[in-house]
C-alpha cells in the first residue's frame, strides 16, 4: 500500500485546528495559546511532519535557505570558501544551495534566477564581473547579495575580500628584490575589475617604487586552470621574465610543471609566487611560495555578513559599515623562490 504524504492539512485535521494555526506554530508565531501549540507539536512529532521550506516561505516570506554561486566547484579556492559559508550557515540554521556557474555569464544568470525562484533569503556570489542583465536582476530584487573572495564591477554589492592591490604589490616587490630581470604578472582577464583596478595597479606601483619600467607584454592572461598555466609556460619563459606572480594556484602549478618540462629550473632560473595558499601550493615540488588568504574566514565572514543584511532587510535598516570587509593577508615563503 502506498504511503500517503503528510501535509499541513493532515496535521490540522489530526490536531483539530485550522491550517493557519499549524502554519503559525511551524513558523514560530507567538500568537498561539501554549496548550494549542503543544497539541500541534505533538501531532507534528507523531506524524513526522516535515514542512516544505518553499511553502513555508510563501507564508512567512522566509525559507531559511541561502544560495551560493561558484564559478568552478573544482577550484580549491572557491571550495575552501564554501566550507566556511556552510559552517556558519549551519550555525544560523540556514540551508545552503550550492550552484556552479562555469564562469559563464549566461549560466550565472540562469542559476541566480533559479535560486530566486526557490525563494532563497540571500545569495553569496563568487566570481568576477557581473553581466548587465544579472546586475539588473540583483538590483530589482530585495534578496541581499554578498560577493565572497573577489570584487565585481557592481560597487553596490557588499564584498568580503583581502586587499588584492596591496597583496600584488607585496609579491612583485618580493620578486624584484630576488631576480635579475623582468617580473611577469599572470592573471585572468585584464579587463575584469579585480585585475584592472587592483592587481595590475599593485603591479605598476611595485615596479614604479623599484624604478622599473612597466611593460604590458609581461602581463599574461589565462583562464583559472592548471592546463592554462602549463600552456602559457613557454610564452612566459620566452618573454624574458625571470619570475612571476600568479593569481590562481592551479595556474601557478601548471606554470611550474610547464617550465620544468621545458628545462627551466625553479627557483634557480625562474621564481614563482602564487596567490591563494590553497592545498595545491603545498603538494607541488618545489612547494609554492604564496600570498596567504584566510580562505575559511572569507567564506564564514561572508555568510555572517549575509545574515546581517537579511535581518536588516526585515527591519528596514541599512548597515553601511559592513558594505566592504577586508581581511588581512599574509605571505608564506616556500621553495619556488630563493
C-alpha angles and dihedrals in degrees: 000000000000114000112238118229117246112238135181087261090058091052092047091050095049093044091043093231134113122274087243089061092050089050091052091051093047093049094046096247107170093212094092125098112250093238091050091047090052092049092051093046091050091054091046089054093044093050094038089232114188112194116226107246095216092047090050089049092057090059102035098029086233131095097174085230128124128194124223121199115201123182093212122009090195092060108103092215095061093038091059092048089051090056091058091047093050095050094052092042089055091047090056092043095250124143116224127220109199117204133181120220097184086224085281120136095215094049092045089056090046095051093045091052088049091053091048089051089055089057095241114185093221144354133225110204123201122188137057134281121009121225117239095251091055092046088056090048090055096043094048093050128076090216109115116237128199124190111220126202096352145048128243139200089260107087091185092070116088115237139201112203148117125265098274093184094054093042091053092046090051093049094047093048089050091054095043089057092053107042135059100221145033123329118218130211117217114196142143118261114350089217098056114107096241091056103033097044101031120014098038090045090051089049092052093047093052091050093047094050090050092049093246126142120245114238118189089204090068092065109089123195120214140161111248101264141104091242091056092052092049091047093052095046096092093049091048092050091047091052091073093245115147096195142014140203108215123201096208126050094215090054090048091053090049091049091050094052093041092053091047091051089050090055097256111138118224121237097001095061102014132022128207134197118189124202115219109043093223119160088270090074091060100045096056121092112253093032113240123252105226151176105251122226127189090240098174091046092050088059095041095048090047090056092045090051090049091054089053092050092047090052094044088052089056091048095042091239132133123218100202093170091068099052096106121023117188117193124199121264128201142194130248118197112210137152105296091076132050 
